[in-house]
Amino acid sequence: MSETEGVRERTGPLAHRVPDLAALELLLAVARLGSLGAAAREMGITQPAASSRIRSMERQLGVALVDRSPRGSRLTDAGALVTDWARRVVEAAAAFDAGARALRDRRDSRLRVAASMTIAEYLLPGWLLALHAERPDTAVSLLAGNSARVAELLLGGEADLGFVEGLSVPAGLDSAVIAHDRLIVVAAPGHPWARRRRPLTAEELAATPLILRERGSGTRQVLDAALGGLARPLIELSSTTAVKASAVSGAGPSVLSELAVTEELTTRRLVSVPVADISLRRALRAVWPTGHRPTGPARELLSLTQGR
């Protein structure tokens, strides 16, 4: 056994040998007020509890710290010396607390959110407005991209919280389901599908070139899985707005989130086309790096998305 190991074994951890902050603060109050009862009141504890805490500290240190008499409480010579040391420890703890608080304030002053397109365009604005009402001093930045890009930003430390729309959770991330969404087939009113009397079959949908989101997007992932990876792109576009505009122009049918086309369906600029025998329902998820549960404003935003 080395000399260092021997010393460590004889002395034990420092926490077992040094009084805790509450005891040191009580001792400082006794020194300042000259009364154990007054010190107990200032600390918000009973006098018996204060007496017990002082006795416990005396046993731990092996010296008497306070002389008690009907006229009050007076520090012993050892108690005066320990009080001087205690003052420095408490001052250091106060500086530690101020530094930790500054770190929290710096963390809480900004929030970086990464979200896939549908969530970024149709859900996040409302959530961020609600967060602003609770945290008006938090600056929020939003990075929009497909689900694969969201995972890259989170794993690269460039975002604090992410939102994705695919069938699965990207590797290296933990998640919570916050909502569900449904993809629907849409076409312009002049397209032959808009006048169909019976639902499309999965085979017809797979055989028809479609205006699609790019690979890596949650929308494309769900559609490819539903069709066995057989979706045929007429055009591949990197934003939901661009896909929607192309469909409205009559360039061809598309598959989009129901959230994204509510207005177009209401105004009949697009028509929903039923499809038989396939499920286009998907979960919307909040995601964060594995083992790093959101804190601060990220945690509050996560709570808002879950309705808590």
C-alpha positions as CSV (number, residue, x, y, z in Angstrom):
1,M,0.0,0.0,0.0
2,S,1.4,3.4,-0.9
3,E,1.8,6.2,1.7
4,T,-1.0,8.2,0.0
5,E,-3.4,5.3,0.1
6,G,-2.5,4.8,3.8
7,V,-3.3,8.4,4.6
8,R,-6.6,8.1,2.7
9,E,-7.6,5.0,4.5
10,R,-6.8,6.5,7.9
11,T,-8.6,9.8,7.3
12,G,-11.5,8.8,5.2
13,P,-13.5,11.0,2.8
14,L,-13.4,14.7,3.7
15,A,-17.2,14.9,3.8
16,H,-17.1,12.5,6.8
17,R,-14.7,14.8,8.7
18,V,-16.0,18.3,7.9
19,P,-19.3,19.7,9.2
20,D,-21.9,20.5,6.7
21,L,-22.8,24.0,5.6
22,A,-26.0,24.1,7.7
23,A,-24.0,23.4,10.9
24,L,-21.3,26.0,10.0
25,E,-24.0,28.7,9.3
26,L,-25.5,27.9,12.6
27,L,-22.2,28.3,14.4
28,L,-21.7,31.7,12.6
29,A,-25.1,32.8,13.8
30,V,-24.4,31.9,17.4
31,A,-21.1,33.9,17.2
32,R,-22.9,36.9,15.8
33,L,-26.0,36.8,18.0
34,G,-24.6,35.5,21.3
35,S,-27.6,33.2,21.8
36,L,-28.3,29.7,20.6
37,G,-32.1,30.4,20.7
38,A,-31.7,33.6,18.5
39,A,-29.5,31.7,16.1
40,A,-32.1,28.8,15.9
41,R,-34.8,31.4,15.1
42,E,-32.7,33.0,12.4
43,M,-32.0,29.6,10.8
44,G,-35.7,28.6,11.0
45,I,-35.2,25.6,13.3
46,T,-36.1,24.8,16.9
47,Q,-33.7,25.4,19.8
48,P,-33.5,21.7,20.6
49,A,-32.6,21.0,16.9
50,A,-29.9,23.7,17.1
51,S,-28.5,22.3,20.3
52,S,-28.4,18.9,18.7
53,R,-26.6,20.2,15.6
54,I,-23.9,22.0,17.7
55,R,-23.3,18.8,19.8
56,S,-23.1,16.7,16.7
57,M,-20.5,19.1,15.3
58,E,-18.5,19.1,18.5
59,R,-18.4,15.3,18.4
60,Q,-17.4,15.3,14.8
61,L,-14.5,17.7,15.4
62,G,-13.6,16.4,18.9
63,V,-13.6,19.8,20.6
64,A,-16.1,21.9,22.5
65,L,-17.3,24.9,20.5
66,V,-19.9,26.7,22.6
67,D,-20.2,27.4,26.4
68,R,-23.9,27.5,27.3
69,S,-25.2,29.5,30.4
70,P,-28.3,31.2,31.5
71,R,-26.8,34.5,30.2
72,G,-26.5,33.1,26.7
73,S,-24.0,31.2,24.5
74,R,-20.3,32.0,24.2
75,L,-17.8,30.5,21.9
76,T,-14.9,28.7,23.4
77,D,-11.4,29.5,22.2
78,A,-11.5,26.5,19.9
79,G,-15.0,27.6,18.8
80,A,-13.7,31.1,17.9
81,L,-11.0,29.5,15.7
82,V,-13.4,27.1,14.1
83,T,-15.8,30.0,13.5
84,D,-13.1,31.9,11.6
85,W,-12.5,28.9,9.4
86,A,-16.3,28.3,9.0
87,R,-16.7,31.9,7.7
88,R,-14.2,31.3,4.9
89,V,-15.9,28.0,4.0
90,V,-19.4,29.6,3.9
91,E,-18.0,32.5,1.8
92,A,-16.5,30.0,-0.6
93,A,-19.9,28.1,-0.8
94,A,-21.7,31.4,-1.5
95,A,-19.2,32.1,-4.4
96,F,-19.8,28.5,-5.6
97,D,-23.6,29.1,-5.5
98,A,-23.3,32.4,-7.4
99,G,-21.2,30.8,-10.1
100,A,-23.6,27.9,-10.5
101,R,-26.5,30.3,-10.7
102,A,-24.6,32.3,-13.4
103,L,-24.1,29.1,-15.4
104,R,-27.9,28.3,-15.1
105,D,-28.8,31.9,-16.2
106,R,-26.5,31.6,-19.2
107,R,-28.0,28.2,-20.1
108,D,-31.5,29.6,-19.6
109,S,-30.9,32.7,-21.7
110,R,-31.0,30.8,-25.0
111,L,-32.7,27.7,-26.5
112,R,-31.7,26.1,-29.7
113,V,-34.4,24.0,-31.3
114,A,-34.1,21.7,-34.3
115,A,-37.2,20.4,-36.0
116,S,-38.3,18.6,-39.1
117,M,-40.3,20.6,-41.5
118,T,-44.0,19.8,-40.7
119,I,-43.5,20.4,-37.0
120,A,-41.4,23.5,-37.6
121,E,-44.0,25.1,-39.8
122,Y,-47.3,24.0,-38.3
123,L,-46.8,23.2,-34.6
124,L,-43.7,24.9,-33.2
125,P,-44.9,28.5,-33.7
126,G,-47.7,28.0,-31.2
127,W,-45.5,26.2,-28.7
128,L,-42.8,28.8,-28.9
129,L,-45.3,31.6,-28.3
130,A,-46.5,29.8,-25.2
131,L,-42.8,29.4,-24.0
132,H,-42.2,33.1,-24.6
133,A,-45.1,34.0,-22.3
134,E,-43.4,32.0,-19.6
135,R,-39.8,32.9,-20.4
136,P,-39.7,36.3,-22.2
137,D,-36.0,36.7,-21.7
138,T,-35.0,33.4,-23.4
139,A,-33.8,33.8,-26.9
140,V,-34.9,31.0,-29.1
141,S,-33.4,29.9,-32.4
142,L,-35.0,27.4,-34.7
143,L,-33.2,25.2,-37.2
144,A,-35.5,23.4,-39.6
145,G,-34.4,20.4,-41.6
146,N,-35.4,16.8,-42.2
147,S,-35.3,14.2,-39.4
148,A,-31.8,13.0,-40.3
149,R,-30.5,16.6,-40.1
150,V,-32.2,17.1,-36.7
151,A,-30.4,14.1,-35.4
152,E,-27.0,15.5,-36.7
153,L,-27.6,18.8,-35.0
154,L,-28.5,17.2,-31.7
155,L,-25.6,14.8,-31.7
156,G,-23.2,17.6,-32.8
157,G,-24.2,19.7,-29.8
158,E,-25.7,22.4,-32.1
159,A,-29.3,22.0,-30.7
160,D,-30.7,21.6,-27.2
161,L,-34.0,19.9,-28.2
162,G,-35.3,18.4,-31.4
163,F,-38.5,17.2,-33.0
164,V,-38.9,14.5,-35.7
165,E,-41.7,12.9,-37.7
166,G,-40.4,9.5,-38.8
167,L,-41.3,5.9,-37.9
168,S,-38.2,5.4,-35.7
169,V,-36.0,7.3,-33.3
170,P,-32.5,8.1,-34.8
171,A,-29.6,6.3,-33.2
172,G,-28.1,8.0,-30.2
173,L,-31.3,9.8,-29.2
174,D,-33.9,9.4,-26.6
175,S,-37.5,10.4,-27.3
176,A,-41.0,11.1,-26.1
177,V,-44.1,10.9,-28.3
178,I,-45.8,14.3,-28.2
179,A,-48.6,13.9,-30.9
180,H,-49.7,11.9,-33.8
181,D,-50.2,12.9,-37.4
182,R,-51.6,11.4,-40.6
183,L,-50.3,11.6,-44.1
184,I,-52.9,12.0,-46.9
185,V,-52.7,11.8,-50.7
186,V,-53.7,15.1,-52.3
187,A,-54.1,16.3,-55.8
188,A,-55.3,19.4,-57.6
189,P,-59.0,19.6,-58.4
190,G,-58.3,19.1,-62.1
191,H,-56.3,15.8,-61.6
192,P,-58.2,12.6,-62.5
193,W,-57.8,11.3,-58.9
194,A,-59.9,14.2,-57.6
195,R,-62.9,12.6,-59.4
196,R,-62.4,9.0,-58.3
197,R,-65.4,7.3,-56.7
198,R,-63.4,4.5,-55.1
199,P,-60.2,4.6,-53.0
200,L,-56.8,4.2,-54.5
201,T,-55.0,0.9,-54.0
202,A,-51.5,0.7,-52.6
203,E,-50.4,-0.7,-56.0
204,E,-51.8,2.3,-57.8
205,L,-50.1,4.7,-55.5
206,A,-46.8,2.9,-55.8
207,A,-47.0,2.9,-59.6
208,T,-47.7,6.6,-59.9
209,P,-44.9,9.2,-59.9
210,L,-45.5,11.6,-57.0
211,I,-44.3,14.9,-55.8
212,L,-42.3,13.9,-52.8
213,R,-40.1,15.1,-49.9
214,E,-36.5,14.0,-50.1
215,R,-35.2,10.8,-48.6
216,G,-34.2,11.3,-45.0
217,S,-37.4,13.2,-44.3
218,G,-40.0,11.7,-41.9
219,T,-42.7,12.1,-44.5
220,R,-40.8,10.1,-47.0
221,Q,-39.8,7.5,-44.5
222,V,-43.4,6.8,-43.6
223,L,-44.6,6.6,-47.2
224,D,-41.7,4.3,-48.3
225,A,-42.4,2.0,-45.4
226,A,-46.1,1.9,-46.2
227,L,-45.4,1.1,-49.8
228,G,-42.5,-1.3,-49.1
229,G,-40.0,1.2,-50.4
230,L,-41.7,1.5,-53.8
231,A,-42.7,5.2,-53.9
232,R,-41.8,6.7,-57.3
233,P,-40.7,10.4,-57.3
234,L,-41.9,12.7,-60.0
235,I,-40.1,15.5,-58.2
236,E,-38.2,15.5,-54.9
237,L,-38.3,18.7,-52.9
238,S,-36.7,19.6,-49.6
239,S,-39.6,21.5,-48.0
240,T,-43.3,20.9,-47.3
241,T,-44.2,24.3,-48.7
242,A,-42.5,23.6,-52.0
243,V,-44.2,20.1,-52.3
244,K,-47.6,21.7,-51.5
245,A,-47.1,24.5,-54.0
246,S,-46.2,22.0,-56.8
247,A,-49.3,19.9,-56.0
248,V,-51.6,23.0,-56.1
249,S,-50.1,24.0,-59.5
250,G,-51.3,20.7,-60.9
251,A,-47.8,19.3,-61.5
252,G,-48.9,16.0,-59.9
253,P,-50.3,14.3,-56.8
254,S,-48.5,14.3,-53.5
255,V,-48.5,12.8,-50.0
256,L,-48.4,15.4,-47.3
257,S,-49.2,15.8,-43.6
258,E,-52.8,16.5,-42.9
259,L,-51.5,19.4,-40.7
260,A,-49.9,21.0,-43.8
261,V,-52.9,21.1,-46.1
262,T,-55.8,22.0,-43.9
263,E,-56.2,25.4,-45.6
264,E,-55.8,24.1,-49.1
265,L,-58.4,21.4,-48.5
266,T,-60.9,23.9,-47.1
267,T,-60.5,26.2,-50.1
268,R,-60.6,23.3,-52.5
269,R,-57.2,24.1,-54.0
270,L,-56.3,20.5,-53.1
271,V,-58.5,17.4,-52.9
272,S,-57.9,14.5,-50.5
273,V,-57.8,11.2,-52.2
274,P,-58.7,8.1,-50.1
275,V,-56.3,5.1,-50.1
276,A,-57.2,1.6,-49.1
277,D,-55.3,-0.9,-47.1
278,I,-52.3,1.1,-46.0
279,S,-51.6,3.1,-42.8
280,L,-50.0,6.5,-43.2
281,R,-50.3,7.4,-39.5
282,R,-47.1,8.5,-37.7
283,A,-45.9,9.6,-34.3
284,L,-44.4,13.0,-33.8
285,R,-41.5,12.9,-31.3
286,A,-39.4,15.2,-29.2
287,V,-35.8,13.9,-29.2
288,W,-32.6,14.6,-27.3
289,P,-29.1,13.0,-26.9
290,T,-29.3,9.7,-25.0
291,G,-28.8,10.1,-21.3
292,H,-29.2,13.9,-21.4
293,R,-32.7,14.7,-20.4
294,P,-33.7,18.3,-21.3
295,T,-33.2,20.9,-18.6
296,G,-34.1,24.6,-18.3
297,P,-36.1,26.1,-21.2
298,A,-35.8,22.9,-23.2
299,R,-37.5,21.0,-20.4
300,E,-40.3,23.7,-20.3
301,L,-40.8,23.5,-24.0
302,L,-41.0,19.7,-23.9
303,S,-43.7,20.0,-21.1
304,L,-45.7,22.5,-23.3
305,T,-45.7,20.1,-26.2
306,Q,-47.1,17.4,-24.0
307,G,-49.8,19.6,-22.6
308,R,-48.4,19.8,-19.0
